[in-house]
Amino acid sequence: MAMASPNIAAREELGIPSMDQIIAGDAQILSSQLQALREKLFPPEAKKQLRRFSSGEAAKLIGVTDSYLRHLSTTGEGTEPEKTAGGRRAYTLEQIHYLRQHLAKAKASYMPTRVGREHLQIIAVTNFKGGSGKTTTAAHLAQYFALRGYRVLAVDLDPQASLSALFGYQPEFDVAENQTLYGAIRYDSALRPLGEIVRQTYFTGLDLVPANLELHEFEHDTPKFLADSERDPTDLFFARVASALRSVDDQYDLIVIDCPPQLGFLTLSALCAATSVLITVHPQMLDIASMNQFLAMAADLLSVVREAGGNLDYDWIRYLFTRYEPNDGPQAQIVAFLRNLFGERVLTAMMVKSTAVSDAGLSKQTIYEAGRETMNRQTYDRAVEAMDDVNREIERLVRQAWGRSTP
């Protein structure tokens, strides 16, 4: 330490920036470039919009034939779709939801929303290691359910805010102070209702609680709260997320939480709020070793939470293989290894690595947002089919938790 100060002084005298100044400069440059890129893709006066769906896509989403959808259009029973330059019918997601509601008057099953005593499904998507496809999984899962008529809330609990960015919100520009979930779980007088924080998205039926670096404050505040001898002993830190989500219980069928890639107070609170847990797994040996550490640490911490009164009664826990390459022999061996160990807790379907998903991500889109005409059609179809297989399997688990038959 004695030699550090002269070195620092010499660097300053020579005008050599310190490491924190270099990092701060890089962050500023990158932020401005990301903002410029966003303005190029989505001008300030424009909002990100969801594409329209062909009549075939709309019919498949609703669960009717294309000819019946055409019949509804010609008889004036449904909503009037737009016509493309080639004379083809194209539907907005809002119109698709309207048609569902119209058909549900005669057959209630066209509307999948929960009824009676069916409880809100809160799915925590988590992993200890970054790069496991966690955010990609959460985004596609939330959109899949919204496309099929469920009322969905996506909660970005990761301070890096990748999910928020995917929905068109750049965290440092579009998400101000107290506009993340932190605002609804903080310990001071600035606490506010979650309903004031929720934002509608361009994806009809899908709302968002955005994120930014402010979420780190919960990690800093919680140790101080726990050390306060005068705090209310019934005010449990790990129950705060659950309490916030319960306040919007009647507005949604499902909540999908994109957890941070570390096992801190935020992740523990999300796991205590969840009714189900989805753990993403990249089938590489280093990732499996990392997951082993995550599971061991999670078990120790959650046991303490459970003994303190935390709710860990899940409808289901599943492992999902992500970025899977079918022709990779070592990956296939790891998949077989974990299936043998965990049995039915491993989803049958896998999120296959696809250039279509990567290409869509370049313009901050999911494969569900990108149009089939924007890329190689066979690659697109394979990507959508693989993603649907994963999400359909999760939908079956949700419906089973409600006591319903599978779709």
RAWOBEL-V361996 format. One record per residue. N is the residue number from 1. RES is the residue in one small letter. SS is DSSP state (helix for helix, strand for strand, loop for the rest). PHI is phi in whole degrees, 0 to 359 (999 if undefined). Layout:
# RAWOBEL-V361996
N:RES:SS:PHI
N:RES:SS:PHI
This chain:
# RAWOBEL-V361996
1:m:loop:999
2:a:loop:295
3:m:loop:270
4:a:helix:291
5:s:helix:298
6:p:helix:301
7:n:helix:297
8:i:helix:296
9:a:helix:298
10:a:helix:295
11:r:helix:296
12:e:helix:295
13:e:helix:295
14:l:loop:275
15:g:loop:75
16:i:loop:274
17:p:loop:292
18:s:loop:281
19:m:helix:299
20:d:helix:296
21:q:helix:289
22:i:helix:297
23:i:helix:296
24:a:helix:298
25:g:helix:295
26:d:helix:298
27:a:helix:297
28:q:helix:294
29:i:helix:296
30:l:helix:297
31:s:helix:298
32:s:helix:293
33:q:helix:290
34:l:helix:296
35:q:helix:295
36:a:helix:296
37:l:helix:296
38:r:helix:296
39:e:helix:293
40:k:helix:287
41:l:helix:286
42:f:loop:226
43:p:loop:306
44:p:loop:305
45:e:loop:279
46:a:loop:251
47:k:loop:248
48:k:loop:298
49:q:loop:236
50:l:loop:274
51:r:loop:296
52:r:loop:270
53:f:strand:250
54:s:strand:296
55:s:helix:298
56:g:helix:294
57:e:helix:295
58:a:helix:298
59:a:helix:298
60:k:helix:295
61:l:helix:294
62:i:helix:283
63:g:loop:98
64:v:loop:230
65:t:loop:274
66:d:helix:297
67:s:helix:294
68:y:helix:291
69:l:helix:296
70:r:helix:295
71:h:helix:299
72:l:helix:298
73:s:helix:290
74:t:helix:287
75:t:helix:272
76:g:loop:78
77:e:loop:286
78:g:loop:259
79:t:loop:269
80:e:loop:275
81:p:loop:284
82:e:strand:283
83:k:strand:248
84:t:loop:284
85:a:loop:300
86:g:loop:271
87:g:loop:85
88:r:loop:277
89:r:strand:278
90:a:strand:223
91:y:strand:244
92:t:loop:280
93:l:helix:296
94:e:helix:298
95:q:helix:293
96:i:helix:298
97:h:helix:296
98:y:helix:298
99:l:helix:296
100:r:helix:301
101:q:helix:298
102:h:helix:296
103:l:helix:290
104:a:helix:291
105:k:loop:297
106:a:loop:262
107:k:loop:218
108:a:helix:299
109:s:helix:293
110:y:helix:293
111:m:loop:255
112:p:loop:276
113:t:loop:301
114:r:loop:290
115:v:loop:225
116:g:loop:57
117:r:loop:264
118:e:loop:294
119:h:loop:273
120:l:loop:303
121:q:strand:268
122:i:strand:242
123:i:strand:255
124:a:strand:268
125:v:strand:261
126:t:strand:215
127:n:loop:191
128:f:loop:285
129:k:loop:248
130:g:loop:291
131:g:loop:83
132:s:loop:270
133:g:loop:86
134:k:helix:297
135:t:helix:292
136:t:helix:301
137:t:helix:297
138:a:helix:298
139:a:helix:296
140:h:helix:293
141:l:helix:295
142:a:helix:298
143:q:helix:291
144:y:helix:303
145:f:helix:293
146:a:helix:296
147:l:helix:299
148:r:loop:262
149:g:loop:97
150:y:loop:281
151:r:loop:269
152:v:strand:235
153:l:strand:240
154:a:strand:262
155:v:strand:244
156:d:strand:271
157:l:loop:254
158:d:loop:265
159:p:loop:304
160:q:loop:289
161:a:loop:62
162:s:helix:295
163:l:helix:295
164:s:helix:298
165:a:helix:297
166:l:helix:296
167:f:loop:268
168:g:loop:94
169:y:loop:251
170:q:loop:274
171:p:helix:304
172:e:helix:280
173:f:helix:251
174:d:helix:256
175:v:loop:240
176:a:loop:271
177:e:loop:300
178:n:loop:67
179:q:loop:246
180:t:loop:246
181:l:loop:300
182:y:helix:306
183:g:helix:300
184:a:helix:261
185:i:helix:232
186:r:loop:291
187:y:loop:261
188:d:loop:252
189:s:loop:287
190:a:loop:279
191:l:loop:306
192:r:loop:224
193:p:loop:295
194:l:helix:299
195:g:helix:302
196:e:helix:279
197:i:loop:263
198:v:loop:301
199:r:strand:241
200:q:strand:286
201:t:loop:245
202:y:loop:289
203:f:loop:264
204:t:loop:306
205:g:loop:92
206:l:strand:232
207:d:strand:256
208:l:strand:222
209:v:strand:255
210:p:loop:284
211:a:loop:229
212:n:loop:198
213:l:helix:296
214:e:helix:303
215:l:helix:299
216:h:helix:300
217:e:helix:300
218:f:helix:295
219:e:helix:294
220:h:helix:279
221:d:helix:284
222:t:helix:297
223:p:helix:301
224:k:helix:295
225:f:helix:297
226:l:helix:292
227:a:helix:275
228:d:loop:284
229:s:loop:290
230:e:loop:262
231:r:loop:291
232:d:loop:291
233:p:loop:296
234:t:loop:272
235:d:loop:272
236:l:loop:263
237:f:helix:301
238:f:helix:284
239:a:helix:261
240:r:helix:289
241:v:helix:294
242:a:helix:301
243:s:helix:296
244:a:helix:296
245:l:helix:291
246:r:helix:298
247:s:loop:291
248:v:loop:243
249:d:helix:307
250:d:helix:281
251:q:helix:262
252:y:loop:223
253:d:loop:263
254:l:strand:220
255:i:strand:236
256:v:strand:249
257:i:strand:255
258:d:strand:269
259:c:loop:282
260:p:loop:293
261:p:loop:276
262:q:loop:205
263:l:loop:263
264:g:loop:254
265:f:helix:295
266:l:helix:295
267:t:helix:295
268:l:helix:301
269:s:helix:294
270:a:helix:295
271:l:helix:294
272:c:helix:284
273:a:helix:277
274:a:loop:289
275:t:loop:260
276:s:strand:210
277:v:strand:230
278:l:strand:242
279:i:strand:256
280:t:strand:279
281:v:strand:225
282:h:strand:271
283:p:loop:284
284:q:loop:235
285:m:helix:299
286:l:helix:296
287:d:helix:291
288:i:helix:294
289:a:helix:297
290:s:helix:295
291:m:helix:297
292:n:helix:300
293:q:helix:294
294:f:helix:300
295:l:helix:295
296:a:helix:295
297:m:helix:293
298:a:helix:297
299:a:helix:299
300:d:helix:296
301:l:helix:290
302:l:helix:291
303:s:helix:295
304:v:helix:295
305:v:helix:298
306:r:helix:298
307:e:helix:293
308:a:loop:272
309:g:loop:108
310:g:loop:290
311:n:loop:269
312:l:loop:236
313:d:loop:267
314:y:loop:265
315:d:loop:291
316:w:strand:197
317:i:strand:230
318:r:strand:222
319:y:strand:258
320:l:strand:239
321:f:strand:283
322:t:strand:241
323:r:loop:52
324:y:strand:281
325:e:loop:250
326:p:loop:303
327:n:loop:267
328:d:loop:267
329:g:helix:301
330:p:helix:301
331:q:helix:297
332:a:helix:299
333:q:helix:293
334:i:helix:294
335:v:helix:301
336:a:helix:297
337:f:helix:300
338:l:helix:287
339:r:helix:297
340:n:helix:294
341:l:helix:284
342:f:helix:253
343:g:helix:58
344:e:helix:290
345:r:helix:287
346:v:strand:261
347:l:loop:300
348:t:loop:294
349:a:loop:283
350:m:loop:231
351:m:loop:277
352:v:strand:284
353:k:loop:295
354:s:loop:216
355:t:helix:293
356:a:helix:295
357:v:helix:294
358:s:helix:296
359:d:helix:297
360:a:helix:296
361:g:helix:295
362:l:helix:299
363:s:loop:251
364:k:loop:56
365:q:loop:231
366:t:loop:265
367:i:loop:293
368:y:loop:285
369:e:loop:274
370:a:loop:292
371:g:loop:278
372:r:helix:298
373:e:helix:282
374:t:helix:274
375:m:loop:205
376:n:loop:304
377:r:helix:292
378:q:helix:293
379:t:helix:297
380:y:helix:298
381:d:helix:299
382:r:helix:296
383:a:helix:294
384:v:helix:295
385:e:helix:298
386:a:helix:295
387:m:helix:293
388:d:helix:298
389:d:helix:300
390:v:helix:297
391:n:helix:289
392:r:helix:294
393:e:helix:294
394:i:helix:291
395:e:helix:300
396:r:helix:298
397:l:helix:295
398:v:helix:297
399:r:helix:294
400:q:helix:296
401:a:helix:295
402:w:loop:273
403:g:loop:81
404:r:loop:260
405:s:loop:286
406:t:loop:283
407:p:loop:287
